[in-house]
């Protein structure tokens, strides 16, 4: 469950980081949200790795 959720949040964070190129007016908001999603996704991935092994 955590693994799937981490993949989704990393994907959303990456998509928001990519969207900053197109939407310059909201780039700061997109970058902040992308950072939050990426940190949360990597944290969930780190929490799920011991359970996968």
mmJSON file of the N, C-alpha and C atoms, coordinates in Angstrom:
{"data_MODEL":{"atom_site":{
"group_PDB":["ATOM","ATOM","ATOM","ATOM","ATOM","ATOM","ATOM","ATOM","ATOM","ATOM","ATOM","ATOM","ATOM","ATOM","ATOM","ATOM","ATOM","ATOM","ATOM","ATOM","ATOM","ATOM","ATOM","ATOM","ATOM","ATOM","ATOM","ATOM","ATOM","ATOM","ATOM","ATOM","ATOM","ATOM","ATOM","ATOM","ATOM","ATOM","ATOM","ATOM","ATOM","ATOM","ATOM","ATOM","ATOM","ATOM","ATOM","ATOM","ATOM","ATOM","ATOM","ATOM","ATOM","ATOM","ATOM","ATOM","ATOM","ATOM","ATOM","ATOM","ATOM","ATOM","ATOM","ATOM","ATOM","ATOM","ATOM","ATOM","ATOM","ATOM","ATOM","ATOM","ATOM","ATOM","ATOM","ATOM","ATOM","ATOM","ATOM","ATOM","ATOM","ATOM","ATOM","ATOM","ATOM","ATOM","ATOM","ATOM","ATOM","ATOM","ATOM","ATOM","ATOM","ATOM","ATOM","ATOM","ATOM","ATOM","ATOM","ATOM","ATOM","ATOM","ATOM","ATOM","ATOM","ATOM","ATOM","ATOM","ATOM","ATOM","ATOM","ATOM","ATOM","ATOM","ATOM","ATOM","ATOM","ATOM","ATOM","ATOM","ATOM","ATOM","ATOM","ATOM","ATOM","ATOM","ATOM","ATOM","ATOM","ATOM","ATOM","ATOM","ATOM","ATOM","ATOM","ATOM","ATOM","ATOM","ATOM","ATOM","ATOM","ATOM","ATOM","ATOM","ATOM","ATOM","ATOM","ATOM","ATOM","ATOM","ATOM","ATOM","ATOM","ATOM","ATOM","ATOM","ATOM","ATOM","ATOM"],
"id":[1,2,3,4,5,6,7,8,9,10,11,12,13,14,15,16,17,18,19,20,21,22,23,24,25,26,27,28,29,30,31,32,33,34,35,36,37,38,39,40,41,42,43,44,45,46,47,48,49,50,51,52,53,54,55,56,57,58,59,60,61,62,63,64,65,66,67,68,69,70,71,72,73,74,75,76,77,78,79,80,81,82,83,84,85,86,87,88,89,90,91,92,93,94,95,96,97,98,99,100,101,102,103,104,105,106,107,108,109,110,111,112,113,114,115,116,117,118,119,120,121,122,123,124,125,126,127,128,129,130,131,132,133,134,135,136,137,138,139,140,141,142,143,144,145,146,147,148,149,150,151,152,153,154,155,156,157,158,159],
"type_symbol":["N","C","C","N","C","C","N","C","C","N","C","C","N","C","C","N","C","C","N","C","C","N","C","C","N","C","C","N","C","C","N","C","C","N","C","C","N","C","C","N","C","C","N","C","C","N","C","C","N","C","C","N","C","C","N","C","C","N","C","C","N","C","C","N","C","C","N","C","C","N","C","C","N","C","C","N","C","C","N","C","C","N","C","C","N","C","C","N","C","C","N","C","C","N","C","C","N","C","C","N","C","C","N","C","C","N","C","C","N","C","C","N","C","C","N","C","C","N","C","C","N","C","C","N","C","C","N","C","C","N","C","C","N","C","C","N","C","C","N","C","C","N","C","C","N","C","C","N","C","C","N","C","C","N","C","C","N","C","C"],
"label_atom_id":["N","CA","C","N","CA","C","N","CA","C","N","CA","C","N","CA","C","N","CA","C","N","CA","C","N","CA","C","N","CA","C","N","CA","C","N","CA","C","N","CA","C","N","CA","C","N","CA","C","N","CA","C","N","CA","C","N","CA","C","N","CA","C","N","CA","C","N","CA","C","N","CA","C","N","CA","C","N","CA","C","N","CA","C","N","CA","C","N","CA","C","N","CA","C","N","CA","C","N","CA","C","N","CA","C","N","CA","C","N","CA","C","N","CA","C","N","CA","C","N","CA","C","N","CA","C","N","CA","C","N","CA","C","N","CA","C","N","CA","C","N","CA","C","N","CA","C","N","CA","C","N","CA","C","N","CA","C","N","CA","C","N","CA","C","N","CA","C","N","CA","C","N","CA","C","N","CA","C","N","CA","C","N","CA","C"],
"label_alt_id":[null,null,null,null,null,null,null,null,null,null,null,null,null,null,null,null,null,null,null,null,null,null,null,null,null,null,null,null,null,null,null,null,null,null,null,null,null,null,null,null,null,null,null,null,null,null,null,null,null,null,null,null,null,null,null,null,null,null,null,null,null,null,null,null,null,null,null,null,null,null,null,null,null,null,null,null,null,null,null,null,null,null,null,null,null,null,null,null,null,null,null,null,null,null,null,null,null,null,null,null,null,null,null,null,null,null,null,null,null,null,null,null,null,null,null,null,null,null,null,null,null,null,null,null,null,null,null,null,null,null,null,null,null,null,null,null,null,null,null,null,null,null,null,null,null,null,null,null,null,null,null,null,null,null,null,null,null,null,null],
"label_comp_id":["UNK","UNK","UNK","UNK","UNK","UNK","UNK","UNK","UNK","UNK","UNK","UNK","UNK","UNK","UNK","UNK","UNK","UNK","UNK","UNK","UNK","UNK","UNK","UNK","UNK","UNK","UNK","UNK","UNK","UNK","UNK","UNK","UNK","UNK","UNK","UNK","UNK","UNK","UNK","UNK","UNK","UNK","UNK","UNK","UNK","UNK","UNK","UNK","UNK","UNK","UNK","UNK","UNK","UNK","UNK","UNK","UNK","UNK","UNK","UNK","UNK","UNK","UNK","UNK","UNK","UNK","UNK","UNK","UNK","UNK","UNK","UNK","UNK","UNK","UNK","UNK","UNK","UNK","UNK","UNK","UNK","UNK","UNK","UNK","UNK","UNK","UNK","UNK","UNK","UNK","UNK","UNK","UNK","UNK","UNK","UNK","UNK","UNK","UNK","UNK","UNK","UNK","UNK","UNK","UNK","UNK","UNK","UNK","UNK","UNK","UNK","UNK","UNK","UNK","UNK","UNK","UNK","UNK","UNK","UNK","UNK","UNK","UNK","UNK","UNK","UNK","UNK","UNK","UNK","UNK","UNK","UNK","UNK","UNK","UNK","UNK","UNK","UNK","UNK","UNK","UNK","UNK","UNK","UNK","UNK","UNK","UNK","UNK","UNK","UNK","UNK","UNK","UNK","UNK","UNK","UNK","UNK","UNK","UNK"],
"label_asym_id":["A","A","A","A","A","A","A","A","A","A","A","A","A","A","A","A","A","A","A","A","A","A","A","A","A","A","A","A","A","A","A","A","A","A","A","A","A","A","A","A","A","A","A","A","A","A","A","A","A","A","A","A","A","A","A","A","A","A","A","A","A","A","A","A","A","A","A","A","A","A","A","A","A","A","A","A","A","A","A","A","A","A","A","A","A","A","A","A","A","A","A","A","A","A","A","A","A","A","A","A","A","A","A","A","A","A","A","A","A","A","A","A","A","A","A","A","A","A","A","A","A","A","A","A","A","A","A","A","A","A","A","A","A","A","A","A","A","A","A","A","A","A","A","A","A","A","A","A","A","A","A","A","A","A","A","A","A","A","A"],
"label_entity_id":["1","1","1","1","1","1","1","1","1","1","1","1","1","1","1","1","1","1","1","1","1","1","1","1","1","1","1","1","1","1","1","1","1","1","1","1","1","1","1","1","1","1","1","1","1","1","1","1","1","1","1","1","1","1","1","1","1","1","1","1","1","1","1","1","1","1","1","1","1","1","1","1","1","1","1","1","1","1","1","1","1","1","1","1","1","1","1","1","1","1","1","1","1","1","1","1","1","1","1","1","1","1","1","1","1","1","1","1","1","1","1","1","1","1","1","1","1","1","1","1","1","1","1","1","1","1","1","1","1","1","1","1","1","1","1","1","1","1","1","1","1","1","1","1","1","1","1","1","1","1","1","1","1","1","1","1","1","1","1"],
"label_seq_id":[1,1,1,2,2,2,3,3,3,4,4,4,5,5,5,6,6,6,7,7,7,8,8,8,9,9,9,10,10,10,11,11,11,12,12,12,13,13,13,14,14,14,15,15,15,16,16,16,17,17,17,18,18,18,19,19,19,20,20,20,21,21,21,22,22,22,23,23,23,24,24,24,25,25,25,26,26,26,27,27,27,28,28,28,29,29,29,30,30,30,31,31,31,32,32,32,33,33,33,34,34,34,35,35,35,36,36,36,37,37,37,38,38,38,39,39,39,40,40,40,41,41,41,42,42,42,43,43,43,44,44,44,45,45,45,46,46,46,47,47,47,48,48,48,49,49,49,50,50,50,51,51,51,52,52,52,53,53,53],
"pdbx_PDB_ins_code":[null,null,null,null,null,null,null,null,null,null,null,null,null,null,null,null,null,null,null,null,null,null,null,null,null,null,null,null,null,null,null,null,null,null,null,null,null,null,null,null,null,null,null,null,null,null,null,null,null,null,null,null,null,null,null,null,null,null,null,null,null,null,null,null,null,null,null,null,null,null,null,null,null,null,null,null,null,null,null,null,null,null,null,null,null,null,null,null,null,null,null,null,null,null,null,null,null,null,null,null,null,null,null,null,null,null,null,null,null,null,null,null,null,null,null,null,null,null,null,null,null,null,null,null,null,null,null,null,null,null,null,null,null,null,null,null,null,null,null,null,null,null,null,null,null,null,null,null,null,null,null,null,null,null,null,null,null,null,null],
"Cartn_x":[0.817,0.0,0.868,1.881,2.768,3.578,3.961,4.735,3.948,2.678,1.836,1.582,1.341,1.103,2.354,3.516,4.745,4.993,4.687,4.859,3.914,2.7,1.736,2.177,2.624,3.024,4.302,5.22,6.419,6.03,5.07,4.591,3.915,3.098,2.417,3.428,4.384,5.42,6.25,6.567,7.323,6.507,5.223,4.359,4.242,4.136,4.075,5.39,6.496,7.79,7.923,7.417,7.458,6.508,5.386,4.397,4.896,5.949,6.463,7.01,7.377,7.856,6.743,5.539,4.421,3.728,3.619,2.862,3.814,4.398,5.384,4.77,3.482,2.854,2.697,2.513,2.322,3.509,4.671,5.837,6.242,6.186,6.593,5.658,4.367,3.403,3.593,3.773,3.975,5.261,6.321,7.578,7.456,6.746,6.552,5.735,4.65,3.819,4.563,5.35,6.13,7.138,7.779,8.724,8.074,6.903,6.168,5.803,5.28,4.904,6.112,7.228,8.413,9.001,9.058,9.58,8.66,7.353,6.415,6.507,6.621,6.714,7.985,9.098,10.341,10.329,9.681,9.531,8.688,7.596,6.773,7.51,8.296,9.08,10.107,10.75,11.702,11.041,9.807,9.089,8.628,8.402,7.888,8.997,10.218,11.302,11.602,11.627,11.893,10.809,9.609,8.516,8.559,9.237,9.317,10.409,11.411,12.539,12.281],
"Cartn_y":[-1.189,0.0,1.264,1.259,2.425,2.562,1.423,1.466,2.098,1.701,2.271,3.751,4.111,5.514,6.353,5.79,6.546,6.759,5.76,5.915,6.978,7.015,8.022,9.422,9.58,10.917,11.386,10.463,10.849,11.252,10.554,10.92,12.275,12.541,13.844,14.962,14.72,15.732,16.005,14.959,15.143,15.891,15.596,16.301,17.779,18.083,19.491,20.203,19.517,20.132,20.401,19.517,19.716,20.838,21.007,22.032,23.439,23.59,24.929,25.595,24.812,25.393,26.129,25.574,26.146,27.287,27.194,28.171,29.001,30.019,30.848,31.682,32.024,32.847,32.089,30.785,29.958,29.053,29.379,28.5,28.296,29.336,29.197,28.27,28.359,27.475,26.034,25.846,24.495,23.877,24.661,24.137,23.748,24.534,24.201,22.922,22.816,21.611,20.39,20.567,19.461,18.966,19.878,19.483,18.717,19.156,18.456,17.054,16.924,15.607,14.689,15.223,14.389,13.936,14.824,14.437,13.418,13.614,12.656,11.304,11.324,10.074,9.309,10.012,9.33,8.834,9.56,9.093,7.836,7.801,6.592,5.418,5.694,4.639,4.087,4.958,4.516,3.723,4.084,3.349,1.981,1.853,0.578,-0.389,0.071,-0.82,-1.947,-1.71,-2.847,-3.921,-3.54,-4.51,-5.314,-4.808,-5.512,-6.578,-6.396,-7.338,-8.554],
"Cartn_z":[0.0,0.0,0.0,0.89,0.944,-0.336,-0.91,-2.146,-3.28,-3.428,-4.489,-4.24,-3.006,-2.675,-2.913,-2.628,-2.848,-4.333,-5.15,-6.594,-7.133,-6.642,-7.092,-6.677,-5.44,-4.999,-5.695,-5.983,-6.734,-8.15,-8.745,-10.081,-10.106,-9.114,-9.041,-8.814,-7.938,-7.699,-8.946,-9.683,-10.92,-11.962,-12.056,-13.007,-12.645,-11.374,-10.958,-11.231,-11.016,-11.313,-12.807,-13.632,-15.077,-15.506,-14.791,-15.144,-14.874,-14.103,-13.828,-15.078,-16.089,-17.346,-18.077,-18.041,-18.803,-18.075,-16.773,-15.993,-15.145,-15.742,-15.042,-13.924,-14.049,-13.014,-11.694,-11.792,-10.595,-10.318,-10.86,-10.74,-9.283,-8.48,-7.082,-6.312,-6.575,-5.921,-6.383,-7.694,-8.223,-7.676,-7.565,-7.048,-5.581,-4.804,-3.387,-3.234,-3.995,-3.922,-4.441,-5.498,-6.044,-5.019,-4.319,-3.282,-2.157,-1.757,-0.691,-1.132,-2.359,-2.855,-3.019,-3.511,-3.695,-2.365,-1.388,-0.078,0.589,0.478,1.059,0.354,-0.963,-1.708,-1.388,-1.3,-0.956,0.487,1.371,2.752,2.836,2.077,2.056,1.427,0.413,-0.209,0.772,1.504,2.522,3.639,3.973,5.02,4.515,3.219,2.713,2.327,2.134,1.72,2.701,4.008,4.919,4.855,4.493,4.419,3.134,2.115,0.853,0.846,1.693,1.69,2.551],
"occupancy":[1.0,1.0,1.0,1.0,1.0,1.0,1.0,1.0,1.0,1.0,1.0,1.0,1.0,1.0,1.0,1.0,1.0,1.0,1.0,1.0,1.0,1.0,1.0,1.0,1.0,1.0,1.0,1.0,1.0,1.0,1.0,1.0,1.0,1.0,1.0,1.0,1.0,1.0,1.0,1.0,1.0,1.0,1.0,1.0,1.0,1.0,1.0,1.0,1.0,1.0,1.0,1.0,1.0,1.0,1.0,1.0,1.0,1.0,1.0,1.0,1.0,1.0,1.0,1.0,1.0,1.0,1.0,1.0,1.0,1.0,1.0,1.0,1.0,1.0,1.0,1.0,1.0,1.0,1.0,1.0,1.0,1.0,1.0,1.0,1.0,1.0,1.0,1.0,1.0,1.0,1.0,1.0,1.0,1.0,1.0,1.0,1.0,1.0,1.0,1.0,1.0,1.0,1.0,1.0,1.0,1.0,1.0,1.0,1.0,1.0,1.0,1.0,1.0,1.0,1.0,1.0,1.0,1.0,1.0,1.0,1.0,1.0,1.0,1.0,1.0,1.0,1.0,1.0,1.0,1.0,1.0,1.0,1.0,1.0,1.0,1.0,1.0,1.0,1.0,1.0,1.0,1.0,1.0,1.0,1.0,1.0,1.0,1.0,1.0,1.0,1.0,1.0,1.0,1.0,1.0,1.0,1.0,1.0,1.0],
"B_iso_or_equiv":[0.0,0.0,0.0,0.0,0.0,0.0,0.0,0.0,0.0,0.0,0.0,0.0,0.0,0.0,0.0,0.0,0.0,0.0,0.0,0.0,0.0,0.0,0.0,0.0,0.0,0.0,0.0,0.0,0.0,0.0,0.0,0.0,0.0,0.0,0.0,0.0,0.0,0.0,0.0,0.0,0.0,0.0,0.0,0.0,0.0,0.0,0.0,0.0,0.0,0.0,0.0,0.0,0.0,0.0,0.0,0.0,0.0,0.0,0.0,0.0,0.0,0.0,0.0,0.0,0.0,0.0,0.0,0.0,0.0,0.0,0.0,0.0,0.0,0.0,0.0,0.0,0.0,0.0,0.0,0.0,0.0,0.0,0.0,0.0,0.0,0.0,0.0,0.0,0.0,0.0,0.0,0.0,0.0,0.0,0.0,0.0,0.0,0.0,0.0,0.0,0.0,0.0,0.0,0.0,0.0,0.0,0.0,0.0,0.0,0.0,0.0,0.0,0.0,0.0,0.0,0.0,0.0,0.0,0.0,0.0,0.0,0.0,0.0,0.0,0.0,0.0,0.0,0.0,0.0,0.0,0.0,0.0,0.0,0.0,0.0,0.0,0.0,0.0,0.0,0.0,0.0,0.0,0.0,0.0,0.0,0.0,0.0,0.0,0.0,0.0,0.0,0.0,0.0,0.0,0.0,0.0,0.0,0.0,0.0],
"pdbx_formal_charge":[null,null,null,null,null,null,null,null,null,null,null,null,null,null,null,null,null,null,null,null,null,null,null,null,null,null,null,null,null,null,null,null,null,null,null,null,null,null,null,null,null,null,null,null,null,null,null,null,null,null,null,null,null,null,null,null,null,null,null,null,null,null,null,null,null,null,null,null,null,null,null,null,null,null,null,null,null,null,null,null,null,null,null,null,null,null,null,null,null,null,null,null,null,null,null,null,null,null,null,null,null,null,null,null,null,null,null,null,null,null,null,null,null,null,null,null,null,null,null,null,null,null,null,null,null,null,null,null,null,null,null,null,null,null,null,null,null,null,null,null,null,null,null,null,null,null,null,null,null,null,null,null,null,null,null,null,null,null,null],
"auth_seq_id":[1,1,1,2,2,2,3,3,3,4,4,4,5,5,5,6,6,6,7,7,7,8,8,8,9,9,9,10,10,10,11,11,11,12,12,12,13,13,13,14,14,14,15,15,15,16,16,16,17,17,17,18,18,18,19,19,19,20,20,20,21,21,21,22,22,22,23,23,23,24,24,24,25,25,25,26,26,26,27,27,27,28,28,28,29,29,29,30,30,30,31,31,31,32,32,32,33,33,33,34,34,34,35,35,35,36,36,36,37,37,37,38,38,38,39,39,39,40,40,40,41,41,41,42,42,42,43,43,43,44,44,44,45,45,45,46,46,46,47,47,47,48,48,48,49,49,49,50,50,50,51,51,51,52,52,52,53,53,53],
"auth_comp_id":["UNK","UNK","UNK","UNK","UNK","UNK","UNK","UNK","UNK","UNK","UNK","UNK","UNK","UNK","UNK","UNK","UNK","UNK","UNK","UNK","UNK","UNK","UNK","UNK","UNK","UNK","UNK","UNK","UNK","UNK","UNK","UNK","UNK","UNK","UNK","UNK","UNK","UNK","UNK","UNK","UNK","UNK","UNK","UNK","UNK","UNK","UNK","UNK","UNK","UNK","UNK","UNK","UNK","UNK","UNK","UNK","UNK","UNK","UNK","UNK","UNK","UNK","UNK","UNK","UNK","UNK","UNK","UNK","UNK","UNK","UNK","UNK","UNK","UNK","UNK","UNK","UNK","UNK","UNK","UNK","UNK","UNK","UNK","UNK","UNK","UNK","UNK","UNK","UNK","UNK","UNK","UNK","UNK","UNK","UNK","UNK","UNK","UNK","UNK","UNK","UNK","UNK","UNK","UNK","UNK","UNK","UNK","UNK","UNK","UNK","UNK","UNK","UNK","UNK","UNK","UNK","UNK","UNK","UNK","UNK","UNK","UNK","UNK","UNK","UNK","UNK","UNK","UNK","UNK","UNK","UNK","UNK","UNK","UNK","UNK","UNK","UNK","UNK","UNK","UNK","UNK","UNK","UNK","UNK","UNK","UNK","UNK","UNK","UNK","UNK","UNK","UNK","UNK","UNK","UNK","UNK","UNK","UNK","UNK"],
"auth_asym_id":["A","A","A","A","A","A","A","A","A","A","A","A","A","A","A","A","A","A","A","A","A","A","A","A","A","A","A","A","A","A","A","A","A","A","A","A","A","A","A","A","A","A","A","A","A","A","A","A","A","A","A","A","A","A","A","A","A","A","A","A","A","A","A","A","A","A","A","A","A","A","A","A","A","A","A","A","A","A","A","A","A","A","A","A","A","A","A","A","A","A","A","A","A","A","A","A","A","A","A","A","A","A","A","A","A","A","A","A","A","A","A","A","A","A","A","A","A","A","A","A","A","A","A","A","A","A","A","A","A","A","A","A","A","A","A","A","A","A","A","A","A","A","A","A","A","A","A","A","A","A","A","A","A","A","A","A","A","A","A"],
"auth_atom_id":["N","CA","C","N","CA","C","N","CA","C","N","CA","C","N","CA","C","N","CA","C","N","CA","C","N","CA","C","N","CA","C","N","CA","C","N","CA","C","N","CA","C","N","CA","C","N","CA","C","N","CA","C","N","CA","C","N","CA","C","N","CA","C","N","CA","C","N","CA","C","N","CA","C","N","CA","C","N","CA","C","N","CA","C","N","CA","C","N","CA","C","N","CA","C","N","CA","C","N","CA","C","N","CA","C","N","CA","C","N","CA","C","N","CA","C","N","CA","C","N","CA","C","N","CA","C","N","CA","C","N","CA","C","N","CA","C","N","CA","C","N","CA","C","N","CA","C","N","CA","C","N","CA","C","N","CA","C","N","CA","C","N","CA","C","N","CA","C","N","CA","C","N","CA","C","N","CA","C","N","CA","C","N","CA","C"],
"pdbx_PDB_model_num":[1,1,1,1,1,1,1,1,1,1,1,1,1,1,1,1,1,1,1,1,1,1,1,1,1,1,1,1,1,1,1,1,1,1,1,1,1,1,1,1,1,1,1,1,1,1,1,1,1,1,1,1,1,1,1,1,1,1,1,1,1,1,1,1,1,1,1,1,1,1,1,1,1,1,1,1,1,1,1,1,1,1,1,1,1,1,1,1,1,1,1,1,1,1,1,1,1,1,1,1,1,1,1,1,1,1,1,1,1,1,1,1,1,1,1,1,1,1,1,1,1,1,1,1,1,1,1,1,1,1,1,1,1,1,1,1,1,1,1,1,1,1,1,1,1,1,1,1,1,1,1,1,1,1,1,1,1,1,1]
}}}
